[in-house]
Amino acid sequence: MSFMDTLKGWFGKAKEQGSELAEKAQPYVEKTKDFASDAGAKVKETSQDLYGTAKEKISDLTDKGEEAVDATQDAASEAVDSAQAAAGDAAEAVQEAAGNTDDDVRDQF
């Protein structure tokens, strides 16, 4: 037997054994494909649910943020109005006091 015949024998046996292993592995390959397909579907479903939940939360937070901005603007506007009114009252009081002081000074002379 020559070296080439020996190699052919080894490769022939390897080919036969490879074919047998492929046949034996086929059901496991199919199960793996099915599992991967099911897992992919579950991941997609879960991710869509999570996306929807996240979108709702973001929308709620955005609404609350807008409400907070509106409330702050309203409070600031009221504070400005109050400050202007108080400044006006103070100016009138100063003018009145100055007028009274002027009258008092004139009355003394």
N, CA, C and O of each residue as an XYZ file, in Angstrom:
436
protein
N       0.850     -1.165      0.000
C       0.000      0.000      0.000
C       0.897      1.229      0.000
O       1.865      1.333      0.753
N       0.546      2.111     -0.838
C       1.382      3.314     -0.936
C       0.862      4.406     -0.004
O      -0.218      4.307      0.578
N       1.658      5.423      0.106
C       1.307      6.550      0.966
C       0.014      7.207      0.479
O      -0.812      7.596      1.304
N      -0.182      7.339     -0.816
C      -1.381      7.963     -1.383
C      -2.618      7.134     -1.053
O      -3.680      7.686     -0.766
N      -2.483      5.824     -1.094
C      -3.614      4.968     -0.751
C      -3.980      5.151      0.720
O      -5.156      5.145      1.082
N      -2.976      5.311      1.549
C      -3.211      5.527      2.980
C      -3.962      6.836      3.195
O      -4.927      6.891      3.958
N      -3.508      7.893      2.513
C      -4.182      9.200      2.639
C      -5.622      9.119      2.142
O      -6.531      9.651      2.780
N      -5.828      8.466      1.024
C      -7.180      8.315      0.485
C      -8.063      7.563      1.470
O      -9.238      7.893      1.629
N      -7.517      6.579      2.114
C      -8.272      5.812      3.102
C      -8.668      6.680      4.297
O      -9.798      6.629      4.782
N      -7.697      7.481      4.756
C      -8.002      8.367      5.898
C      -9.075      9.393      5.528
O     -10.031      9.607      6.273
N      -8.897     10.020      4.370
C      -9.857     11.042      3.955
C     -11.226     10.430      3.658
O     -12.260     11.054      3.895
N     -11.220      9.215      3.143
C     -12.496      8.531      2.889
C     -13.234      8.280      4.195
O     -14.438      8.520      4.293
N     -12.503      7.792      5.202
C     -13.112      7.550      6.511
C     -13.570      8.870      7.133
O     -14.643      8.940      7.734
N     -12.764      9.898      6.988
C     -13.123     11.198      7.549
C     -14.389     11.730      6.888
O     -15.245     12.320      7.546
N     -14.496     11.515      5.584
C     -15.674     11.984      4.864
C     -16.914     11.231      5.335
O     -17.965     11.835      5.552
N     -16.795      9.927      5.492
C     -17.911      9.109      5.970
C     -18.318      9.536      7.378
O     -19.499      9.723      7.670
N     -17.330      9.683      8.233
C     -17.623     10.085      9.611
C     -18.224     11.491      9.656
O     -19.124     11.759     10.453
N     -17.733     12.378      8.810
C     -18.285     13.736      8.739
C     -19.739     13.721      8.306
O     -20.562     14.467      8.836
N     -20.050     12.868      7.339
C     -21.436     12.754      6.863
C     -22.331     12.209      7.971
O     -23.449     12.686      8.165
N     -21.835     11.210      8.692
C     -22.609     10.636      9.793
C     -22.849     11.679     10.882
O     -23.955     11.803     11.409
N     -21.804     12.420     11.205
C     -21.954     13.472     12.231
C     -22.937     14.547     11.776
O     -23.731     15.044     12.575
N     -22.883     14.904     10.503
C     -23.791     15.919      9.972
C     -25.236     15.443     10.086
O     -26.122     16.211     10.460
N     -25.467     14.173      9.762
C     -26.816     13.622      9.891
C     -27.281     13.605     11.337
O     -28.425     13.943     11.639
N     -26.376     13.205     12.230
C     -26.737     13.171     13.648
C     -26.967     14.582     14.207
O     -27.799     14.773     15.094
N     -26.245     15.542     13.698
C     -26.350     16.909     14.205
C     -27.560     17.657     13.639
O     -27.992     18.653     14.218
N     -28.104     17.193     12.526
C     -29.191     17.897     11.853
C     -30.372     18.238     12.784
O     -30.844     19.375     12.761
N     -30.861     17.290     13.600
C     -31.985     17.650     14.490
C     -31.601     18.759     15.476
O     -32.423     19.613     15.809
N     -30.356     18.739     15.934
C     -29.906     19.767     16.875
C     -29.790     21.121     16.186
O     -30.069     22.164     16.777
N     -29.377     21.082     14.942
C     -29.291     22.327     14.167
C     -30.689     22.924     13.995
O     -30.881     24.131     14.141
N     -31.655     22.067     13.686
C     -33.038     22.536     13.514
C     -33.586     23.095     14.830
O     -34.241     24.138     14.844
N     -33.312     22.390     15.941
C     -33.771     22.881     17.245
C     -33.135     24.231     17.564
O     -33.791     25.121     18.105
N     -31.871     24.376     17.230
C     -31.171     25.634     17.481
C     -31.777     26.753     16.643
O     -31.962     27.868     17.130
N     -32.085     26.456     15.382
C     -32.715     27.459     14.523
C     -34.074     27.876     15.088
O     -34.400     29.062     15.137
N     -34.866     26.880     15.517
C     -36.182     27.186     16.087
C     -36.052     28.028     17.354
O     -36.779     29.002     17.549
N     -35.118     27.635     18.204
C     -34.898     28.383     19.450
C     -34.488     29.821     19.148
O     -34.993     30.761     19.761
N     -33.577     29.982     18.207
C     -33.101     31.329     17.851
C     -34.239     32.161     17.274
O     -34.357     33.352     17.563
N     -35.062     31.539     16.470
C     -36.196     32.248     15.880
C     -37.179     32.691     16.956
O     -37.635     33.835     16.961
N     -37.501     31.773     17.871
C     -38.413     32.108     18.981
C     -37.815     33.195     19.866
O     -38.510     34.130     20.263
N     -36.543     33.073     20.169
C     -35.879     34.072     21.013
C     -35.891     35.435     20.331
O     -36.123     36.456     20.978
N     -35.645     35.448     19.043
C     -35.672     36.710     18.290
C     -37.048     37.352     18.328
O     -37.172     38.566     18.490
N     -38.076     36.536     18.180
C     -39.447     37.064     18.231
C     -39.758     37.634     19.607
O     -40.381     38.690     19.718
N     -39.323     36.933     20.662
C     -39.563     37.418     22.031
C     -38.797     38.710     22.292
O     -39.323     39.628     22.920
N     -37.573     38.783     21.818
C     -36.772     40.001     21.993
C     -37.443     41.165     21.280
O     -37.530     42.265     21.825
N     -37.910     40.928     20.081
C     -38.575     41.982     19.318
C     -39.827     42.461     20.044
O     -40.059     43.664     20.161
N     -40.630     41.522     20.529
C     -41.855     41.872     21.244
C     -41.537     42.662     22.509
O     -42.154     43.691     22.781
N     -40.569     42.172     23.278
C     -40.191     42.838     24.520
C     -39.632     44.219     24.250
O     -39.953     45.173     24.959
N     -38.802     44.332     23.236
C     -38.208     45.636     22.931
C     -39.276     46.623     22.480
O     -39.188     47.811     22.791
N     -40.278     46.152     21.756
C     -41.367     47.042     21.339
C     -42.163     47.511     22.559
O     -42.539     48.680     22.649
N     -42.419     46.591     23.499
C     -43.124     46.968     24.724
C     -42.319     47.986     25.519
O     -42.861     48.982     25.998
N     -41.020     47.729     25.656
C     -40.162     48.653     26.396
C     -40.083     50.002     25.701
O     -40.078     51.042     26.359
N     -40.021     49.989     24.377
C     -39.982     51.236     23.623
C     -41.266     52.034     23.870
O     -41.224     53.246     24.084
N     -42.398     51.342     23.836
C     -43.675     52.017     24.081
C     -43.734     52.605     25.484
O     -44.190     53.733     25.671
N     -43.273     51.840     26.469
C     -43.259     52.329     27.849
C     -42.334     53.525     27.992
O     -42.687     54.514     28.635
N     -41.156     53.440     27.397
C     -40.202     54.553     27.471
C     -40.771     55.790     26.790
O     -40.611     56.904     27.289
N     -41.424     55.602     25.671
C     -42.010     56.729     24.941
C     -43.081     57.405     25.796
O     -43.160     58.633     25.833
N     -43.908     56.610     26.485
C     -44.936     57.178     27.368
C     -44.301     57.960     28.511
O     -44.746     59.060     28.840
N     -43.261     57.390     29.116
C     -42.581     58.066     30.233
C     -41.978     59.386     29.768
O     -42.093     60.401     30.454
N     -41.345     59.371     28.620
C     -40.744     60.593     28.094
C     -41.825     61.632     27.820
O     -41.639     62.815     28.104
N     -42.938     61.197     27.276
C     -44.041     62.118     27.009
C     -44.565     62.715     28.311
O     -44.823     63.916     28.387
N     -44.725     61.871     29.343
C     -45.189     62.357     30.653
C     -44.207     63.366     31.235
O     -44.609     64.411     31.747
N     -42.919     63.045     31.154
C     -41.901     63.954     31.693
C     -41.877     65.274     30.927
O     -41.695     66.338     31.519
N     -42.059     65.201     29.630
C     -42.095     66.415     28.812
C     -43.286     67.279     29.215
O     -43.160     68.496     29.356
N     -44.439     66.644     29.399
C     -45.623     67.394     29.822
C     -45.406     68.045     31.182
O     -45.747     69.212     31.379
N     -44.841     67.295     32.112
C     -44.580     67.843     33.446
C     -43.580     68.987     33.379
O     -43.720     69.978     34.095
N     -42.578     68.857     32.529
C     -41.593     69.926     32.358
C     -42.242     71.184     31.810
O     -41.955     72.289     32.270
N     -43.122     71.017     30.821
C     -43.820     72.166     30.249
C     -44.723     72.819     31.294
O     -44.813     74.045     31.359
N     -45.391     72.004     32.110
C     -46.235     72.548     33.168
C     -45.399     73.327     34.182
O     -45.815     74.386     34.652
N     -44.229     72.805     34.515
C     -43.354     73.482     35.471
C     -42.870     74.812     34.906
O     -42.797     75.805     35.629
N     -42.544     74.835     33.629
C     -42.102     76.085     32.991
C     -43.242     77.105     33.004
O     -43.030     78.276     33.318
N     -44.444     76.655     32.663
C     -45.596     77.565     32.675
C     -45.845     78.114     34.071
O     -46.083     79.310     34.237
N     -45.791     77.243     35.078
C     -46.020     77.679     36.457
C     -44.951     78.678     36.890
O     -45.255     79.662     37.565
N     -43.713     78.431     36.509
C     -42.625     79.346     36.859
C     -42.817     80.692     36.178
O     -42.598     81.739     36.787
N     -43.221     80.664     34.931
C     -43.465     81.916     34.218
C     -44.603     82.700     34.865
O     -44.519     83.919     35.015
N     -45.668     81.990     35.246
C     -46.791     82.656     35.907
C     -46.362     83.269     37.234
O     -46.710     84.410     37.540
N     -45.607     82.509     38.019
C     -45.142     83.009     39.313
C     -44.218     84.216     39.132
O     -44.303     85.186     39.886
N     -43.347     84.152     38.142
C     -42.439     85.271     37.888
C     -43.221     86.503     37.456
O     -42.905     87.613     37.884
N     -44.219     86.328     36.630
C     -45.040     87.447     36.176
C     -45.783     88.088     37.351
O     -45.855     89.312     37.463
N     -46.333     87.236     38.224
C     -47.020     87.749     39.413
C     -46.049     88.492     40.326
O     -46.398     89.526     40.897
N     -44.835     87.972     40.464
C     -43.837     88.628     41.312
C     -43.456     89.987     40.735
O     -43.296     90.954     41.481
N     -43.310     90.068     39.422
C     -42.982     91.348     38.783
C     -44.123     92.337     38.988
O     -43.888     93.502     39.309
N     -45.362     91.875     38.803
C     -46.519     92.755     38.996
C     -46.579     93.259     40.432
O     -46.830     94.440     40.668
N     -46.348     92.363     41.392
C     -46.359     92.751     42.805
C     -45.251     93.748     43.110
O     -45.460     94.715     43.843
N     -44.075     93.510     42.547
C     -42.952     94.422     42.775
C     -43.239     95.792     42.176
O     -42.914     96.813     42.782
N     -43.837     95.822     41.010
C     -44.173     97.104     40.382
C     -45.216     97.852     41.209
O     -45.114     99.065     41.398
N     -46.215     97.126     41.700
C     -47.247     97.756     42.519
C     -46.631     98.292     43.815
O     -46.941     99.406     44.237
N     -45.771     97.507     44.436
C     -45.129     97.949     45.678
C     -44.241     99.161     45.422
O     -44.198    100.083     46.236
N     -43.538     99.163     44.304
C     -42.685    100.307     43.958
C     -43.535    101.551     43.739
O     -43.160    102.645     44.160
N     -44.675    101.385     43.082
C     -45.585    102.514     42.872
C     -46.109    103.052     44.193
O     -46.162    104.263     44.403
N     -46.503    102.129     45.097
C     -46.994    102.548     46.418
C     -45.900    103.270     47.187
O     -46.149    104.280     47.846
N     -44.684    102.738     47.095
C     -43.571    103.366     47.811
C     -43.297    104.751     47.245
O     -43.032    105.687     48.000
N     -43.357    104.892     45.940
C     -43.118    106.199     45.314
C     -44.173    107.200     45.752
O     -43.859    108.358     46.028
N     -45.435    106.754     45.817
C     -46.505    107.651     46.277
C     -46.292    108.055     47.720
O     -46.500    109.212     48.086
N     -45.876    107.099     48.546
C     -45.635    107.410     49.951
C     -44.494    108.396     50.108
O     -44.563    109.293     50.948
N     -43.456    108.245     49.318
C     -42.318    109.173     49.372
C     -42.762    110.563     48.926
O     -42.397    111.564     49.542
N     -43.543    110.622     47.863
C     -44.020    111.916     47.383
C     -44.924    112.579     48.419
O     -44.843    113.785     48.654
N     -45.777    111.776     49.028
C     -46.680    112.314     50.045
C     -45.884    112.817     51.244
O     -46.154    113.898     51.768
N     -44.903    112.027     51.675
C     -44.079    112.440     52.816
C     -43.287    113.697     52.476
O     -43.133    114.585     53.314
N     -42.795    113.769     51.268
C     -42.045    114.960     50.855
C     -42.962    116.172     50.818
O     -42.564    117.271     51.202
N     -44.181    115.972     50.358
C     -45.148    117.077     50.327
C     -45.498    117.543     51.729
O     -45.596    118.742     51.992
N     -45.688    116.568     52.643
C     -46.016    116.924     54.031
C     -44.852    117.663     54.673
O     -45.053    118.632     55.405
N     -43.650    117.211     54.403
C     -42.470    117.859     54.981
C     -42.349    119.271     54.429
O     -42.026    120.202     55.167
N     -42.602    119.433     53.164
C     -42.533    120.766     52.543
C     -43.572    121.693     53.152
O     -43.292    122.859     53.428
N     -44.797    121.157     53.363
C     -45.853    121.964     53.988
C     -45.470    122.340     55.426
O     -45.713    123.462     55.871
N     -44.862    121.373     56.148
C     -44.452    121.644     57.530
C     -43.394    122.731     57.589
O     -43.415    123.592     58.468
N     -42.463    122.678     56.634
C     -41.399    123.674     56.593
C     -42.004    125.044     56.276
O     -41.590    126.031     56.883
N     -42.939    125.147     55.378
C     -43.582    126.424     55.022
C     -44.405    126.950     56.190
O     -44.450    128.158     56.425
N     -45.046    126.065     56.910
C     -45.865    126.509     58.031
C     -45.009    127.124     59.131
O     -45.481    128.000     59.856
N     -43.804    126.699     59.265
C     -42.937    127.225     60.317
C     -42.446    128.633     59.947
O     -42.020    129.358     60.845
N     -42.480    129.041     58.735
C     -41.987    130.372     58.354
C     -43.097    131.254     58.052
O     -42.886    132.418     57.711
